[in-house]
């Protein structure tokens, strides 16, 4: 191979030549410009300084998007010593909006030190506008072939969507680049970026708009950093390495630029900052640096605004835990360190246990109890979560088998599934196969998935829900209200139960607007015929409110903390546990639960003339009573009906304050009310009770039968008090 000796005189002669060419070398995994000719400056209408700066920062900045990856791949391959460089592509200059067709040919030579140099000649074959007016057929055919080939090129170095280095190439660049930064007595820093809410954005605007936003963000990064300092790590994740100099100021400028990108159709972005050691012997591997920056980026996921977070001591401990979890996961499964704890779910009306949720717990021999917050997300990121979820399923099946064998009774258990379960395996088939092998009835298992699963392709998710239903499993939506797509979930997915996120209860306050939002959402879900569960219940006040607005089931520390199957069975053997619901009473209890006491409406009755007549009244006293062998109990009531019960001396005010379930009345109602109840039991419609007198209160009311319990033959009736006075 020919050697070239670039002393100053030869370099000056080459620079002055009018033939368009440039000389490059590969340095720290990056293509660096050694020199450019006057002819190349004339070709692109820019100064030598401008050309070199552009080539070193973003060589293919003005290349046509369809040709970008092919040009990058070929350039990198040839600079690394590859044979034959002969490529046709389209590019433009900063001063000309038209694309020019460039034919580039290259050859290799060595400098006096034996370093490989790449000499590239550039020939303009016309502009794209000229193409239809006289470019030869052979050239057009060659260009078309090259453009088609772009889609066939393997992404060895660059991301095909944005033109940024891909993950593998970025890590090579970063390793070499950080060494250079340290040699220059500077400190390397890694920045990890994640666009917030891209899945919802794609659903709203379409995937092409989402791709445009990704490309726009890549262009913004190139405005502040060289192209080879940036990388796309997949989907909406980007990473940058640079010097630790004015980082916060630069990030604020990036946030500002993104807020105006893509014609205003944009998103906020989270950024994580990891500052490396300026000493090479203390520096972590660049892959670990990226992980640390990502950990910082993920720290405040729920902030829907652009912001940055530093990797600090707290996150360092979190990172160490992450490494421990990944390194010990297989052992934790094999030795059953990971196993289910059960939290009971209670029927609002009866106070009886109707379901339970299986929650994964990691009891480690070294670290003790490892919180789900410390290992679930780690396993999701590591794409191991499906193995953990299937292990929990196997444990639950074993516990259900034991309960059935010991005649302790069994209630349905909900299994938490991650969105990644649906991507990493055929989770429906895996579950059906394991349940059938265990011989456990399908109705004893519910599948609980979080709202994030809707980020997967919608038709695919619908099909998996259909398969679960076809196999006899209920499908529950967990953490409803915690994401951006809650209403979309109600409209488009066939869930049997909606679980309201515990944040509603955490923020609950009688003077807070949260209860208005919760009651409205609860009514909407109820009217769609979907059962409801409220999580995070911790007080009587919350229970009374949830009971009033028609929440079917409640779950929280007020009733029980998550506990092991051994502890639960021990309690029930001693008779200390909350009683289980009789499954034969389910339809009856459902009918009582599903009446919404914020108004008179019950499911399926919204078109009747009578109920439309009631719509003019607000805050009517509404209650559900139960009659069995002449004995009356109050199953449910709103505040207005509670006041009615106190005024008519059926209950004391203290009873109302203390009760969270069924109320026994102090006395039997007057004969007129009893007759109306008997008539309602025997008829399918509403019975009007006129001028009923209870104590010193005269009232008019409607009474209607809701259901009869097949177990004890008790009848539940809905009572609507229209008017009352002294």
C-alpha positions in Angstrom: 0.0 0.0 0.0 1.3 3.4 -0.9 2.7 5.7 1.8 2.2 9.4 1.8 4.3 12.0 3.7 2.2 15.0 4.6 4.6 17.7 5.3 3.3 21.3 5.3 4.2 22.0 1.7 2.5 18.8 0.3 -0.5 19.4 2.5 -0.8 23.0 1.2 -0.5 21.8 -2.4 -3.2 19.2 -1.9 -5.5 21.6 -0.1 -5.3 24.1 -3.1 -6.2 21.5 -5.7 -9.6 22.0 -7.4 -10.3 18.3 -7.5 -13.0 17.6 -4.8 -11.5 15.2 -2.3 -10.9 14.7 1.4 -8.4 12.7 3.5 -9.7 10.8 6.6 -8.3 8.5 9.3 -10.0 6.4 12.0 -9.3 7.7 15.4 -10.8 6.4 18.6 -13.5 4.6 16.6 -14.4 7.9 14.9 -13.8 9.1 11.4 -11.6 12.3 11.7 -10.8 14.7 8.8 -7.1 15.1 8.0 -7.6 17.6 5.2 -10.1 18.8 2.5 -9.3 20.2 -1.0 -10.4 23.6 -2.3 -12.5 21.7 -4.9 -14.5 20.1 -2.1 -15.1 23.5 -0.5 -16.3 24.8 -3.9 -18.6 21.8 -4.4 -20.4 22.4 -1.2 -20.2 26.2 -1.1 -18.5 26.5 2.3 -15.2 27.4 3.9 -12.6 24.8 4.7 -13.2 25.4 8.4 -16.9 25.0 8.0 -16.5 21.8 6.0 -14.0 20.2 8.5 -16.2 21.1 11.4 -19.3 19.6 9.8 -17.4 16.4 8.7 -16.0 15.9 12.2 -19.3 16.7 14.1 -21.9 15.1 11.8 -20.5 13.9 8.5 -23.8 13.0 7.0 -25.9 15.8 8.4 -27.3 16.8 5.0 -27.5 13.4 3.5 -31.0 12.3 2.2 -32.8 10.3 4.9 -33.3 7.3 2.6 -29.5 7.2 1.9 -28.3 8.1 5.4 -27.6 4.7 7.0 -26.1 3.2 3.8 -23.7 6.1 3.5 -22.7 5.9 7.2 -22.2 2.1 7.0 -20.1 2.3 3.9 -18.0 5.2 5.2 -17.3 3.4 8.5 -16.6 0.1 6.9 -14.0 1.7 4.5 -12.4 3.8 7.2 -11.9 0.7 9.3 -9.9 -1.0 6.4 -12.7 -2.4 4.2 -12.2 -3.0 0.5 -13.6 -0.9 -2.3 -15.5 2.3 -1.6 -17.8 3.2 -4.5 -21.1 4.7 -3.5 -23.9 6.9 -5.0 -26.0 9.0 -2.6 -27.9 12.2 -2.3 -26.9 15.2 -0.2 -27.2 18.9 0.0 -25.4 21.9 1.5 -26.5 24.3 4.2 -27.0 27.0 1.5 -28.9 24.9 -1.1 -32.2 23.1 -0.5 -31.8 20.9 -3.6 -30.3 17.4 -3.2 -27.2 16.7 -5.3 -26.4 13.3 -6.5 -22.8 12.5 -5.3 -20.7 9.6 -6.6 -17.8 8.9 -4.2 -14.8 6.6 -4.8 -12.1 5.9 -2.3 -8.7 4.3 -1.9 -6.4 3.6 1.0 -2.8 4.8 1.8 -0.5 4.9 4.8 1.0 7.9 6.5 4.7 7.9 7.4 3.9 6.3 10.8 2.0 3.5 9.2 -1.5 4.7 10.1 -4.3 3.9 7.6 -5.7 6.9 5.6 -8.8 7.0 3.4 -8.7 9.2 0.3 -12.2 9.9 -1.0 -13.0 11.7 -4.3 -16.4 13.3 -4.8 -18.1 13.7 -8.2 -21.4 15.5 -8.6 -23.7 13.7 -11.1 -26.5 16.3 -11.1 -29.3 17.3 -8.8 -32.5 15.4 -8.0 -34.4 18.0 -10.0 -32.2 17.3 -13.0 -32.9 13.6 -12.8 -36.0 13.7 -14.9 -34.4 16.0 -17.5 -31.4 14.1 -18.6 -29.6 11.9 -16.1 -28.7 8.7 -17.9 -30.7 5.5 -17.4 -27.7 3.6 -16.0 -27.0 6.2 -13.3 -30.7 6.3 -12.3 -30.7 2.5 -12.2 -27.6 2.5 -10.1 -28.9 5.1 -7.7 -32.2 3.2 -7.3 -30.3 0.0 -6.6 -28.2 1.7 -4.0 -31.3 3.2 -2.3 -33.0 -0.1 -2.3 -29.9 -1.7 -0.8 -30.1 0.7 2.2 -33.0 -1.4 3.6 -30.9 -4.5 3.2 -27.8 -3.3 5.1 -27.3 -4.7 8.5 -27.1 -2.0 11.2 -23.5 -2.6 12.1 -22.9 0.9 13.3 -25.9 3.2 12.9 -29.6 3.3 13.9 -31.6 3.2 10.7 -34.3 5.6 12.0 -32.3 8.5 13.4 -28.8 8.0 11.9 -27.2 8.1 15.3 -24.7 5.4 16.3 -26.5 2.3 17.6 -25.9 0.9 21.0 -23.0 -1.4 20.1 -21.1 1.3 18.1 -21.9 4.0 20.7 -20.3 1.9 23.5 -17.1 1.5 21.4 -17.1 5.3 20.7 -17.7 6.1 24.3 -14.9 3.9 25.6 -12.4 5.5 23.3 -13.8 9.0 23.7 -13.8 8.9 27.5 -10.1 8.0 27.4 -9.4 11.1 25.3 -11.5 13.3 27.6 -9.4 12.1 30.6 -6.2 12.6 28.7 -7.3 16.2 28.2 -7.7 16.5 32.0 -11.5 16.7 31.8 -14.2 14.6 33.4 -16.5 12.4 31.3 -20.2 12.5 31.9 -23.0 10.3 30.5 -26.5 11.6 29.8 -29.4 9.2 29.3 -32.7 10.5 27.8 -36.2 9.0 27.7 -39.1 10.7 26.0 -42.1 10.7 28.4 -45.3 9.2 27.1 -44.3 8.2 23.6 -46.8 5.2 23.5 -49.7 7.5 24.2 -48.3 10.0 21.7 -48.2 7.3 19.0 -51.7 6.3 19.8 -52.9 9.9 19.5 -50.9 11.0 16.4 -49.9 7.7 14.8 -46.5 5.9 14.5 -45.2 8.1 11.6 -45.5 11.2 13.8 -43.8 9.4 16.7 -40.9 8.5 14.3 -40.7 12.2 13.3 -40.4 13.2 16.9 -37.6 10.7 17.5 -35.7 12.0 14.5 -36.3 15.6 15.7 -34.9 14.8 19.1 -31.9 13.1 17.4 -31.3 16.3 15.4 -31.5 18.4 18.7 -28.8 16.2 20.2 -26.7 16.8 17.2 -27.1 20.5 17.6 -25.3 20.3 21.0 -23.0 17.3 20.6 -21.1 15.6 17.7 -23.1 12.8 16.0 -20.6 10.2 17.3 -21.1 11.5 20.9 -24.7 10.4 20.7 -26.4 7.0 20.5 -29.9 5.6 20.2 -30.3 2.7 22.7 -33.7 1.6 21.3 -37.2 2.9 21.1 -37.3 6.3 22.8 -34.0 6.0 24.7 -30.9 8.0 23.8 -27.5 8.4 25.4 -24.7 11.0 25.1 -21.2 11.1 26.5 -19.4 14.4 26.8 -17.2 16.5 29.0 -18.6 17.6 32.4 -18.8 21.2 31.3 -22.0 23.4 31.5 -24.1 20.2 31.5 -27.1 21.6 33.3 -27.2 24.7 31.0 -27.0 22.5 27.9 -29.8 20.3 29.2 -32.1 23.3 29.7 -31.4 24.4 26.2 -32.2 20.9 24.9 -35.5 20.9 26.9 -36.3 24.3 25.4 -35.5 23.1 21.8 -37.6 20.0 22.3 -40.6 22.0 23.5 -40.7 23.7 20.1 -39.8 20.7 18.0 -42.0 18.9 15.4 -44.3 21.9 14.9 -45.3 21.9 18.5 -46.4 18.2 18.6 -43.8 17.1 21.1 -43.2 15.5 24.5 -41.2 16.2 27.6 -38.0 14.3 28.2 -36.3 12.9 31.3 -32.5 13.0 31.6 -30.2 11.1 33.9 -26.7 12.3 34.6 -23.8 10.1 35.6 -20.5 11.8 36.2 -17.5 9.4 35.8 -14.3 9.5 37.6 -11.6 11.6 35.9 -9.1 8.9 36.8 -9.0 6.0 34.4 -8.0 3.5 37.1 -11.2 4.4 39.1 -13.5 4.7 36.1 -16.3 2.1 35.7 -17.0 0.4 32.4 -19.0 2.5 29.9 -21.8 0.0 29.9 -22.2 0.5 33.7 -22.0 4.3 33.2 -24.9 4.0 30.8 -26.8 1.9 33.3 -26.2 4.4 36.1 -27.4 7.3 33.9 -30.5 5.3 33.0 -31.2 4.6 36.6 -31.1 8.3 37.4 -33.3 9.0 34.3 -35.9 6.5 35.6 -35.9 7.9 39.2 -38.8 10.4 38.7 -40.9 8.7 36.0 -44.2 10.2 37.0 -43.1 13.8 36.4 -44.7 14.8 33.1 -42.2 17.6 32.4 -38.7 17.8 31.2 -36.2 17.4 34.0 -32.8 15.9 34.9 -31.7 13.8 37.8 -28.1 13.1 39.0 -26.9 9.6 39.9 -26.1 10.0 43.7 -25.4 7.9 46.7 -29.0 6.8 47.1 -29.0 5.6 43.5 -25.7 4.0 43.9 -27.2 1.8 46.6 -30.1 1.1 44.3 -27.7 0.2 41.5 -25.9 -2.3 43.9 -29.3 -3.8 44.7 -30.0 -4.1 41.0 -26.8 -6.0 40.5 -27.5 -8.3 43.4 -31.0 -9.0 42.2 -29.8 -10.0 38.7 -26.9 -12.0 39.9 -29.0 -14.0 42.5 -32.3 -14.3 40.6 -31.9 -17.9 39.5 -30.9 -19.0 43.0 -33.8 -17.1 44.5 -36.2 -19.1 42.2 -34.5 -22.4 42.8 -34.5 -22.0 46.6 -37.9 -20.4 46.8 -36.6 -17.1 48.3 -39.3 -15.6 46.0 -42.8 -16.7 46.9 -46.3 -15.2 47.2 -47.8 -13.3 50.1 -51.6 -13.0 50.0 -53.6 -9.8 50.6 -57.3 -10.4 51.1 -59.9 -8.5 49.1 -63.2 -7.9 51.0 -66.7 -7.5 49.7 -67.9 -4.0 50.6 -71.4 -5.0 51.4 -70.8 -8.1 53.6 -67.3 -7.5 55.0 -66.4 -11.1 53.9 -63.3 -12.2 51.9 -64.2 -12.7 48.3 -60.8 -12.8 46.6 -57.1 -12.5 47.3 -54.1 -11.0 45.5 -50.8 -12.9 45.2 -47.9 -10.5 45.8 -44.3 -11.5 45.1 -42.0 -11.3 48.1 -38.2 -12.0 48.1 -37.1 -13.2 51.5 -33.3 -13.2 51.1 -31.0 -15.1 53.5 -28.5 -12.3 53.4 -30.5 -9.1 52.8 -33.7 -10.1 54.5 -37.0 -8.9 52.9 -36.3 -7.3 49.5 -39.2 -5.0 48.6 -41.0 -5.6 45.3 -40.1 -2.0 44.5 -36.4 -3.1 44.6 -36.7 -6.2 42.3 -39.8 -6.1 40.1 -38.6 -3.2 37.9 -35.1 -4.7 37.8 -36.4 -8.0 36.5 -38.6 -6.2 33.9 -35.5 -4.3 32.6 -33.5 -7.5 32.6 -36.4 -9.3 30.7 -36.6 -11.9 33.5 -40.0 -10.9 34.9 -41.9 -13.7 33.1 -39.9 -16.3 34.9 -40.7 -14.7 38.3 -44.4 -14.4 37.5 -44.7 -18.0 36.3 -42.9 -19.1 39.5 -45.4 -17.2 41.6 -48.2 -18.9 39.6 -46.7 -22.3 40.4 -46.5 -21.4 44.1 -50.2 -20.2 44.1 -51.3 -23.4 42.4 -49.6 -25.4 45.1 -51.2 -23.4 47.9 -54.7 -23.7 46.3 -54.2 -27.4 46.0 -53.3 -27.7 49.7 -56.3 -25.6 50.7 -58.7 -27.7 48.7 -57.1 -30.9 50.0 -57.3 -29.7 53.6 -61.0 -28.6 53.2 -60.0 -25.1 54.3 -62.0 -23.6 51.4 -60.5 -21.6 48.5 -61.2 -18.2 47.1 -60.1 -16.8 43.7 -56.6 -15.5 43.6 -55.4 -12.8 41.2 -52.0 -13.3 39.6 -50.0 -10.1 38.7 -48.7 -10.2 35.1 -46.3 -7.7 33.7 -46.7 -6.2 30.2 -43.3 -7.9 29.4 -44.8 -11.3 30.1 -46.8 -10.8 26.9 -43.7 -10.0 24.9 -41.3 -12.5 26.3 -43.4 -15.7 26.0 -46.9 -17.0 25.1 -48.0 -16.2 28.7 -51.6 -17.4 28.0 -50.5 -20.8 26.9 -48.0 -21.1 29.7 -50.7 -20.3 32.3 -53.3 -22.6 30.9 -50.8 -25.5 30.7 -49.6 -25.0 34.3 -53.1 -24.6 35.7 -54.4 -27.7 33.9 -51.4 -29.7 35.1 -52.1 -28.7 38.7 -55.8 -29.7 38.3 -57.0 -26.4 39.9 -60.4 -25.0 38.6 -59.8 -22.0 36.3 -62.4 -19.9 38.1 -60.1 -19.8 41.1 -57.5 -17.7 39.2 -57.8 -14.1 38.0 -55.2 -12.5 35.7 -54.3 -9.0 36.9 -52.4 -6.8 34.5 -51.4 -3.1 34.8 -52.5 -0.3 32.7 -49.1 -0.2 31.0 -49.9 -3.4 29.0 -52.0 -1.1 26.8 -48.7 0.2 25.4 -48.3 -3.0 23.5 -50.1 -3.3 20.1 -53.8 -2.9 20.9 -55.2 -5.8 18.8 -52.6 -8.2 20.2 -53.6 -7.3 23.8 -57.3 -7.7 23.0 -56.6 -11.1 21.6 -54.8 -12.2 24.7 -57.7 -11.0 26.9 -60.1 -12.9 24.7 -57.9 -16.1 25.1 -58.0 -15.7 28.8 -61.7 -15.3 28.8 -62.1 -18.3 26.5 -60.1 -20.4 29.0 -62.4 -19.3 31.9 -60.2 -16.7 33.6 -61.3 -13.3 34.6 -59.0 -10.4 33.6 -58.5 -7.5 36.0 -57.0 -4.1 35.2 -54.6 -3.0 38.0 -53.6 0.5 39.0 -56.4 2.2 37.0 -55.9 5.9 37.0 -52.2 5.8 37.4 -51.3 6.3 33.7 -52.2 8.4 30.7 -54.7 6.0 29.0 -57.3 5.2 31.6 -60.3 6.2 29.6 -59.0 4.5 26.5 -58.8 1.3 28.6 -62.5 1.5 29.5 -63.5 2.1 25.8 -61.4 -0.5 24.1 -60.5 -3.4 26.4 -62.8 -6.1 27.8 -61.8 -6.2 31.5 -64.0 -7.9 34.1 -62.7 -5.9 37.1 -61.1 -2.4 37.4 -58.8 -1.9 40.4 -58.4 1.8 41.3 -54.9 2.8 42.1 -54.1 3.3 45.8 -53.1 6.9 45.1 -56.8 7.7 45.3 -56.9 6.5 48.9 -53.6 7.9 49.7 -54.8 11.4 48.8 -58.3 10.8 50.2 -59.7 13.7 52.3 -63.3 14.7 53.0 -62.5 18.2 51.9 -60.5 17.1 48.9 -61.7 17.1 45.3 -60.1 13.6 44.9 -63.3 12.0 46.2 -65.3 13.8 43.5 -63.0 12.5 40.8 -63.1 9.0 42.3 -66.9 8.9 42.6 -67.3 10.0 39.0 -64.9 7.4 37.7 -66.5 4.7 39.9 -70.0 5.5 38.6 -68.7 5.5 35.0 -67.0 2.1 35.4 -70.1 0.7 37.3 -72.4 1.8 34.5 -70.3 0.0 32.0 -71.0 -3.2 33.8 -67.5 -3.6 35.2 -66.8 -4.6 38.8 -64.6 -2.3 40.9 -61.9 -2.7 43.6 -60.3 0.1 45.6 -56.7 -0.5 46.8 -55.0 1.1 49.7 -57.9 1.3 52.1 -56.8 2.1 55.6 -59.7 3.8 57.5 -63.4 3.5 58.3 -64.0 6.8 56.6 -62.7 5.5 53.3 -64.8 2.3 53.6 -68.0 4.2 54.2 -67.3 6.5 51.3 -66.5 3.6 48.9 -69.5 1.7 50.1 -71.7 4.7 49.3 -70.4 5.3 45.8 -70.9 1.6 44.9 -67.4 0.2 45.0 -67.8 -3.6 44.9 -64.7 -4.7 46.7 -62.0 -3.1 48.9 -58.4 -4.1 49.7 -55.9 -2.6 52.1 -54.2 -2.6 55.5 -57.4 -1.9 57.3 -58.4 -5.5 56.8 -55.0 -7.3 56.4 -51.4 -6.9 55.4 -50.0 -9.3 52.8 -49.1 -12.5 54.6 -47.9 -16.0 53.8 -50.2 -18.9 53.1 -49.0 -20.6 56.3 -50.0 -17.7 58.5 -53.4 -17.4 56.8 -54.1 -21.1 57.2 -53.0 -20.9 60.9 -55.5 -18.0 61.5 -58.4 -19.8 59.9 -57.7 -23.0 61.8 -57.9 -20.9 65.0 -61.0 -19.2 63.8 -59.4 -15.7 63.8 -59.7 -14.9 60.1 -62.2 -12.8 58.2 -64.9 -15.2 57.0 -64.9 -16.3 53.4 -67.8 -15.5 51.1 -70.1 -18.3 50.2 -69.7 -18.6 46.4 -73.4 -19.6 46.0 -74.4 -16.2 47.2 -72.3 -14.4 44.6 -75.1 -13.3 42.3 -77.1 -11.9 45.2 -74.2 -10.0 46.6 -73.3 -8.7 43.2 -76.8 -7.3 42.8 -76.5 -5.5 46.2 -73.0 -4.2 45.4 -73.7 -2.8 42.0 -76.4 -0.4 43.1 -74.9 3.1 43.1 -76.1 5.1 46.1 -74.9 8.4 44.8 -78.0 8.2 42.6 -81.0 5.8 42.3 -79.7 4.2 39.2 -78.8 0.5 39.1 -77.3 -1.3 36.1 -79.7 -1.9 33.2 -82.4 0.5 34.2 -81.4 3.7 32.6 -84.1 3.8 30.0 -87.1 3.4 32.2 -89.6 6.2 32.5 -89.6 6.0 36.3 -85.9 6.4 36.7 -85.9 9.3 34.3 -88.5 11.0 36.5 -86.2 10.7 39.5 -83.4 12.6 37.6 -84.8 15.9 38.7 -84.0 15.1 42.3 -80.5 15.3 43.8 -79.1 13.7 46.9 -82.2 11.6 47.5 -82.1 9.2 50.5 -81.1 5.9 49.0 -80.7 2.6 50.9 -80.6 -1.1 50.4 -82.4 -3.1 53.1 -82.5 -6.9 53.6 -85.5 -8.8 54.8 -85.4 -12.3 56.2 -88.2 -13.9 58.1 -89.6 -10.5 59.1 -86.2 -9.3 60.3 -84.8 -6.1 58.8 -81.2 -5.1 58.2 -79.6 -2.2 56.4 -77.0 -3.4 53.9 -76.0 -0.1 52.3 -77.0 3.6 52.5 -75.9 7.0 51.4 -75.5 10.0 53.8 -79.1 11.2 53.2 -80.6 7.8 54.0 -78.4 7.5 57.1 -79.9 10.8 58.3 -83.4 9.4 57.5 -82.6 6.3 59.6 -81.6 8.4 62.6 -84.6 10.7 62.4 -87.0 7.8 62.2 -85.2 6.1 65.2 -84.2 3.0 63.3 -80.6 3.4 64.3 -78.6 5.7 66.6 -76.1 8.2 65.2 -73.3 6.3 67.0 -74.3 3.2 65.0 -73.7 5.0 61.8 -70.3 6.3 62.9 -69.1 2.9 64.0 -70.5 0.7 61.4 -68.6 -0.3 58.2 -70.8 -3.1 57.2 -74.4 -4.3 57.9 -76.6 -2.3 60.3 -79.2 -4.0 62.5 -82.3 -1.8 63.0 -83.6 -1.1 66.6 -87.2 -1.6 65.7 -89.5 -3.1 63.1 -90.9 -0.6 60.5 -94.6 0.5 60.6 -97.2 -1.9 58.9 -97.5 0.3 55.8 -93.8 0.0 55.0 -93.9 -3.8 55.7 -96.7 -4.2 53.3 -94.9 -2.2 50.6 -91.9 -4.5 51.1 -94.0 -7.6 50.8 -95.6 -6.3 47.6 -92.1 -5.4 46.2 -90.9 -8.9 46.9 -93.8 -10.4 44.9 -93.5 -8.0 41.9 -90.9 -7.1 39.3 -91.3 -3.4 39.4 -91.3 -0.4 41.7 -93.9 -0.1 44.5 -95.0 3.3 45.6 -95.3 3.9 49.4 -97.4 7.0 50.1 -97.7 8.9 53.3 -95.7 6.4 55.3 -95.3 7.5 59.0 -92.2 6.4 60.9 -92.1 8.1 64.3 -92.8 11.7 63.6 -91.6 11.6 60.0 -94.0 11.4 57.1 -92.5 10.2 53.8 -93.2 9.1 50.3 -90.9 6.4 48.9 -90.4 3.8 46.2 -89.3 0.3 46.9 -88.0 -2.3 44.5 -86.7 -5.9 44.9 -83.0 -6.3 43.9 -82.4 -10.0 44.5 -83.0 -13.0 46.7 -80.1 -15.0 48.3 -80.4 -18.7 47.3 -78.5 -19.7 50.5 -80.6 -18.2 53.3 -83.6 -16.8 51.2 -83.0 -13.2 52.4 -84.3 -10.5 50.0 -82.5 -7.3 49.2 -84.6 -4.2 48.3 -83.7 -0.7 47.1 -85.5 2.1 48.9 -85.7 5.6 47.4 -87.2 8.3 49.7 -88.8 11.0 47.5 -90.1 13.4 50.2 -90.2 13.5 53.9 -91.4 16.0 56.5 -92.7 16.3 60.1 
